[in-house]
Amino acid sequence: MLEYAALGFLVVRALLNTSHKIFRHSPWIAAFVVASLYAASDEWHQYFVPGRFASVADWIADSLGAILGVLAVYIWHRHQTHGWKHRAPE
């Protein structure tokens, strides 16, 4: 899971710095899709390796890790662009 959090983190950081319009529109979703597809390909590869097993549960856990990595960058990016906005006590 942590490996895919790092992958999601790195992919979204790369997409934020790209000039391609398709990725600049929604880098958060694109990064999640890339990391999740990579996780699926990893599980598919494990199916063919003796002694290893492909698992949908592992793919889901890896995808959740990717979400955490993407979310970390989203929070950091939002803070960098908007600052921490606190609501005044009522």
Order of alpha helices (4+ residues) and beta strands (2+ residues): alpha-alpha-alpha-alpha
